[in-house]
């Protein structure tokens, strides 16, 4: 059995765009043709590849087809580049979807992408998620590479170490005076408001547990954007853990003060599809080099 590239590309377009109508516009065909292609592939495979929800989502079988479509598109680009057919002047830019955690995106991750875009015919589609969950986007075929805390390779992927992002608990002097004037002890931390990124963010909980505090006790602000999360701490909304990328200047000026306690280290890795692709390898080389330059060893 063979999976026709046209059918695989259609499934990927539907999953990317979220609706059959949007996929039809992207592929320059009618929605009924999109539906017929999906039906044809499902009949060939004997499996459902998409759930027609809003947005449309891939089944496990569909995720494998999407991954195939993206890998074939990448390999096709590499072959055309080797043959000297198509370049950025003709509008032939390859889209590279990547996954990255919010703090890396807000601090060091964009610089290597900018350098890559200066010398390669490429555009990037970034998916932001917690570093503990970005590997799932590789498994589903949504992205070609990811910054992740996962050390074990996703099936069909390879891993390179990036370094460690160290987080330290900080707050404004005013916040400390109001909530922690008697010391940063368990009783004070149990009532002092803490800032968290979202309900999957467990960094502050790890720090509280290390200080002997039930992490479910303190009141919480949720600020689900990295720069805004840092701003919330810097204006005294609550205390929280920040990487030195985001706290160094404020600590030096006295606008923030350290709360002590053990830092929380998050070890980051780069995972990408295990394909012999000059383009994807160039992306990996730039990102891994930057990560190893700016993150702690």
SEFISE-927131 format. One line per 2 residues: for each residue x, y, z of N, C-alpha, C. Coordinates in steps of 0.1 Angstrom, whole numbers, m for minus. Layout:
// SEFISE-927131
X/Y/Z/X/Y/Z/X/Y/Z; ... $
This chain:
// SEFISE-927131
8/m12/0/0/0/0/9/12/0; 5/23/m8/12/35/m8/2/46/m4 $
7/57/3/m1/68/6/2/79/m4; m7/83/m13/m4/94/m22/m1/107/m15 $
10/113/m20/14/126/m13/3/136/m13; m5/137/m24/m16/146/m25/m26/145/m14 $
m29/132/m10/m39/129/0/m33/133/14; m20/129/16/m13/133/29/m13/148/31 $
m9/155/20/m9/170/21/m22/175/24; m33/169/19/m46/174/22/m50/173/37 $
m46/161/42/m49/159/57/m41/169/65; m29/172/61/m21/181/69/m27/195/68 $
m31/199/56/m38/212/54/m50/214/62; m58/203/63/m71/204/71/m67/205/86 $
m58/198/90/m54/199/105/m48/212/108; m40/217/99/m33/231/101/m44/242/101 $
m53/241/91/m63/252/90/m75/251/99; m78/239/103/m89/237/113/m102/235/106 $
m104/238/94/m117/235/87/m114/231/73; m124/223/67/m123/219/53/m123/231/44 $
m131/241/47/m132/253/38/m118/260/37; m112/262/49/m99/269/49/m89/261/42 $
m89/248/44/m79/239/37/m81/240/22; m94/241/18/m97/242/3/m91/254/m2 $
m92/265/5/m87/278/0/m71/277/m1; m65/271/8/m51/269/8/m46/260/m3 $
m54/250/m6/m50/240/m17/m55/244/m31; m64/255/m31/m70/260/m44/m78/249/m50 $
m86/242/m42/m96/232/m46/m109/235/m39; m119/228/m42/m132/230/m35/m133/222/m22 $
m141/227/m13/m143/219/0/m147/204/m3; m156/202/m13/m160/189/m16/m148/180/m21 $
m139/186/m28/m127/179/m32/m118/175/m20; m117/184/m10/m110/181/2/m117/169/9 $
m130/170/10/m137/159/17/m135/146/10; m135/146/m3/m134/134/m11/m120/128/m9 $
m110/137/m9/m96/132/m7/m95/125/6; m100/131/17/m99/125/30/m107/112/30 $
m119/111/24/m126/99/24/m119/88/16; m112/92/5/m104/82/m3/m93/76/6 $
m86/85/13/m75/80/21/m80/71/32; m91/75/39/m96/67/50/m101/53/45 $
m106/53/33/m110/40/27/m98/31/24; m87/38/19/m75/30/16/m69/25/29 $
m68/33/39/m62/29/52/m71/20/60; m84/22/58/m93/15/67/m94/21/81 $
m90/34/82/m90/41/95/m95/55/93; m101/61/103/m104/75/103/m92/83/105 $
m89/94/97/m77/102/99/m80/115/106; m92/120/105/m96/133/111/m109/132/118 $
m111/139/129/m123/141/135/m129/155/131; m141/155/125/m146/167/119/m153/175/130 $
m144/180/139/m149/189/150/m145/203/146; m147/212/155/m142/226/152/m133/230/163 $
m119/231/160/m113/228/147/m112/213/145; m110/210/132/m107/196/129/m95/191/136 $
m95/179/141/m83/174/147/m79/160/142; m67/157/142/m62/144/137/m64/133/147 $
m68/121/142/m67/109/150/m53/105/151; m50/94/158/m37/89/159/m32/85/145 $
m40/79/137/m37/75/123/m34/88/115; m43/98/117/m41/111/110/m28/118/114 $
m25/117/126/m12/124/131/0/117/124; 0/104/122/10/97/114/11/102/100 $
m1/104/94/m2/109/80/3/123/79; 0/132/89/4/146/89/20/146/90 $
25/138/99/40/137/100/46/133/87; 40/123/80/46/119/67/45/131/57 $
34/138/57/33/149/48/44/160/50; 46/163/63/56/173/66/70/168/63 $
73/156/66/86/151/63/89/150/48; 79/146/40/80/146/25/82/160/20 $
75/170/25/77/184/21/91/189/24; 96/185/35/109/189/39/120/183/30 $
118/170/27/128/163/18/127/169/4; 115/172/0/113/178/m14/120/191/m14 $
119/199/m4/126/212/m4/141/210/m5; 146/201/2/161/198/2/165/194/m12 $
157/186/m19/161/181/m32/161/193/m42; 150/201/m41/149/213/m50/160/223/m47 $
164/224/m35/175/233/m32/188/228/m37; 190/215/m36/202/208/m42/203/210/m57 $
191/210/m63/191/211/m78/191/226/m82; 190/235/m73/190/249/m76/177/254/m82 $
166/247/m78/152/250/m84/144/257/m73; 141/270/m75/133/277/m65/141/283/m54 $
138/296/m51/145/302/m40/136/313/m34; 141/321/m25/132/331/m18/127/341/m28 $
134/344/m39/130/354/m48/117/350/m56; 116/337/m58/104/332/m64/93/329/m54 $
95/333/m42/85/330/m32/84/316/m26; 94/308/m30/94/294/m25/101/294/m11 $
94/296/m1/99/296/13/93/284/20; 101/276/26/96/264/33/93/268/48 $
81/264/52/76/267/66/81/256/75; 88/260/86/93/250/96/86/252/109 $
77/243/113/70/244/126/79/239/137; 80/247/148/89/244/159/81/246/172 $
84/239/182/78/240/195/88/245/205; 84/254/214/93/260/224/86/264/236 $
92/264/247/86/268/260/86/283/261; 77/289/269/75/303/269/87/311/273 $
95/307/283/106/314/288/117/315/278; 120/303/271/130/303/260/126/313/249 $
113/312/245/108/321/235/110/336/238; 107/339/251/108/353/255/122/358/257 $
132/349/257/146/353/261/156/350/250; 159/338/246/170/335/237/167/328/224 $
154/324/222/152/315/211/150/322/198; 146/334/198/143/341/185/156/345/178 $
167/348/185/179/353/179/185/343/169; 186/330/172/190/321/161/181/320/149 $
168/321/152/158/321/140/160/332/131; 163/344/137/166/356/129/178/354/120 $
189/348/126/201/345/118/198/335/107; 190/325/110/186/315/99/178/322/88 $
169/330/91/161/336/81/168/346/72; 180/350/77/188/359/68/195/351/57 $
198/339/59/206/331/50/199/319/43; 187/316/48/179/304/43/165/309/39 $
160/302/28/146/305/24/136/298/33; 134/304/45/126/297/55/117/307/63 $
106/302/67/98/309/76/94/300/88; 92/305/100/89/296/111/75/298/117 $
70/286/120/57/286/127/59/281/141; 58/290/151/62/286/165/49/282/173 $
51/271/180/41/266/189/46/267/203; 39/275/211/44/277/225/37/267/235 $
45/260/243/39/251/253/49/249/264; 45/244/275/54/241/286/64/231/281 $
77/232/286/87/223/281/85/208/284; 76/206/294/72/192/297/62/186/287 $
57/194/278/46/190/269/50/192/254; 61/199/251/64/202/237/67/189/229 $
72/179/236/76/167/229/63/160/223; 52/163/229/39/157/223/36/163/210 $
41/175/207/38/181/194/47/174/183; 59/169/187/67/161/178/60/148/175 $
55/142/185/49/129/184/37/129/174; 29/141/175/18/142/167/21/147/152 $
34/150/150/37/155/137/34/170/135; 30/177/145/27/191/144/39/199/142 $
51/195/148/63/203/146/74/194/142; 85/200/136/97/193/132/108/192/143 $
107/202/152/117/202/163/111/209/175; 117/207/186/111/212/199/122/214/209 $
121/225/217/128/226/230/120/219/240; 126/210/247/118/201/256/127/197/268 $
120/194/279/127/188/291/129/173/290; 123/167/280/123/153/278/137/148/272 $
143/139/280/156/134/276/156/122/266; 145/114/268/143/102/259/138/106/246 $
144/102/235/140/106/222/126/102/219; 118/111/213/105/107/207/108/98/196 $
99/88/194/101/79/183/104/86/170; 115/82/163/118/88/150/125/102/152 $
130/105/164/137/118/166/150/115/172; 158/126/173/171/126/180/172/137/189 $
181/136/199/182/146/210/195/152/211; 196/165/213/208/172/217/206/180/229 $
216/181/238/214/189/250/216/203/247; 208/212/254/210/226/252/216/233/265 $
212/229/276/217/235/289/206/236/299; 209/244/309/200/245/321/195/259/322 $
182/261/323/176/273/327/174/273/342; 181/282/349/180/283/364/170/294/368 $
160/290/376/150/299/381/153/302/396; 151/315/400/153/319/413/141/327/418 $
137/325/431/126/332/436/129/346/439; 121/355/434/123/370/436/110/377/439 $
111/389/444/99/398/446/104/412/448; 95/421/447/99/435/449/101/438/464 $
109/448/467/111/452/482/98/455/488; 89/462/481/76/465/487/68/453/490 $
68/443/481/61/431/484/66/424/496; 80/423/497/86/417/509/82/424/521 $
82/438/521/79/445/533/64/443/537; 55/440/528/41/438/531/39/424/536 $
44/414/529/40/400/531/51/392/538; 63/396/537/74/387/542/83/395/552 $
78/405/558/86/414/567/92/406/578; 86/396/583/91/388/594/100/377/590 $
103/376/577/112/365/572/104/357/562; 112/351/553/107/342/542/105/328/548 $
95/327/557/93/314/564/80/307/559; 78/295/564/67/287/559/53/294/562 $
52/301/574/39/307/577/37/319/568; 47/327/565/45/338/556/42/334/542 $
50/324/537/48/319/523/34/313/521; 28/308/532/15/302/531/4/312/527 $
6/325/530/m4/335/527/0/345/517; 13/346/514/18/356/504/14/352/490 $
8/361/482/4/357/468/16/354/460; 14/343/451/24/339/442/19/340/428 $
28/343/419/24/344/405/28/331/398; 18/325/390/21/314/382/17/316/368 $
24/309/359/21/310/345/7/305/341; 5/293/345/m8/287/343/m9/275/352 $
m20/267/351/m22/256/361/m13/244/359; m5/244/348/5/234/346/19/238/350 $
20/250/354/33/256/359/36/251/373; 46/243/375/49/237/388/62/242/394 $
68/252/388/81/257/393/79/263/407; 69/271/409/68/277/422/64/266/433 $
56/256/428/53/245/437/65/238/442; 74/235/432/87/228/436/94/236/446 $
95/249/444/103/258/454/96/258/467; 83/259/468/75/259/480/77/246/488 $
76/235/480/78/222/487/92/221/493; 102/226/486/116/225/492/117/234/504 $
108/244/506/108/252/518/99/247/528; 93/235/526/84/230/536/70/235/536 $
66/241/525/52/247/524/44/239/515; 31/236/519/21/230/511/19/239/499 $
22/234/486/21/243/475/7/247/471; m3/240/477/m17/243/474/m22/254/483 $
m14/259/493/m19/268/502/m19/283/498; m8/288/492/m8/303/489/m18/307/478 $
m24/319/479/m32/324/469/m24/327/456; m30/326/445/m23/326/432/m29/336/422 $
m19/343/415/m23/350/403/m18/341/391; m26/341/381/m22/333/368/m20/343/357 $
m8/344/352/m4/353/341/3/345/330; m5/341/320/0/331/310/8/337/298 $
17/346/301/26/351/290/39/354/297; 50/350/292/63/350/299/67/365/303 $
67/374/293/70/388/296/61/394/306; 48/391/305/38/397/314/39/390/328 $
43/377/328/45/370/341/57/378/348; 68/381/341/79/388/347/75/402/352 $
67/408/344/62/422/347/53/421/360; 45/411/361/36/410/373/45/409/385 $
55/402/385/64/401/397/72/414/399; 76/421/388/84/433/389/75/445/394 $
62/444/393/54/455/398/47/451/411; 51/440/417/47/437/431/34/429/432 $
29/423/421/16/416/422/18/404/430; 30/397/430/32/386/438/47/382/437 $
51/371/443/65/366/441/64/355/431; 76/352/425/76/341/416/91/338/412 $
92/327/404/106/323/400/108/328/386; 120/335/384/124/340/371/138/335/368 $
140/333/355/154/330/350/162/343/351; 175/342/352/183/354/353/182/363/340 $
178/357/329/176/365/317/166/377/320; 156/373/328/145/383/331/147/390/344 $
155/386/352/156/393/366/169/400/368; 180/398/360/193/403/364/193/418/365 $
188/425/356/188/440/356/181/445/368; 169/439/371/161/444/383/168/440/396 $
174/429/397/182/425/409/194/435/411; 200/438/400/212/447/401/208/461/406 $
196/466/401/191/479/405/184/480/418; 181/468/424/173/467/436/158/467/434 $
154/467/422/139/467/419/133/454/423; 142/443/423/138/430/428/148/426/438 $
144/417/448/153/411/457/151/396/457; 162/389/460/160/374/460/154/370/473 $
146/359/472/139/354/484/147/342/490; 158/338/484/166/328/489/160/314/485 $
165/304/492/160/291/490/167/285/477; 165/272/475/172/266/464/167/270/451 $
175/273/441/170/275/427/163/263/422; 155/265/412/149/254/404/155/253/390 $
162/242/387/169/241/375/160/233/365; 159/238/353/151/231/342/161/228/331 $
164/215/330/174/211/319/166/209/306; 171/216/296/165/217/283/172/209/272 $
165/204/263/171/196/252/164/200/239; 171/198/228/165/200/215/162/186/209 $
150/184/205/146/171/198/141/175/184; 145/167/174/140/170/160/139/156/153 $
132/157/142/130/145/134/144/140/130; 145/127/130/158/121/126/158/118/111 $
159/129/104/160/129/89/173/135/85; 178/130/73/190/136/68/185/148/59 $
183/159/66/178/171/59/188/183/62; 194/188/51/203/199/53/196/211/60 $
184/214/56/177/225/62/174/223/76; 169/212/80/166/209/94/178/208/102 $
189/203/97/202/203/104/207/217/106; 206/225/96/210/239/98/202/246/109 $
189/244/110/181/249/120/186/244/134; 188/231/135/192/225/147/206/231/152 $
215/232/142/229/236/146/228/250/152; 220/259/146/219/273/151/213/274/164 $
202/266/166/195/267/179/203/260/190; 209/249/187/217/242/198/229/250/201 $
236/257/192/247/265/195/243/277/204; 232/283/201/227/294/209/224/290/223 $
217/279/224/213/274/237/225/271/245; 235/264/240/247/261/247/255/273/251 $
254/284/243/261/296/246/254/304/257; 241/304/258/235/313/268/230/306/280 $
228/293/279/223/285/291/234/280/299; 231/277/312/242/271/320/245/257/316 $
257/253/317/261/240/314/256/230/324 $
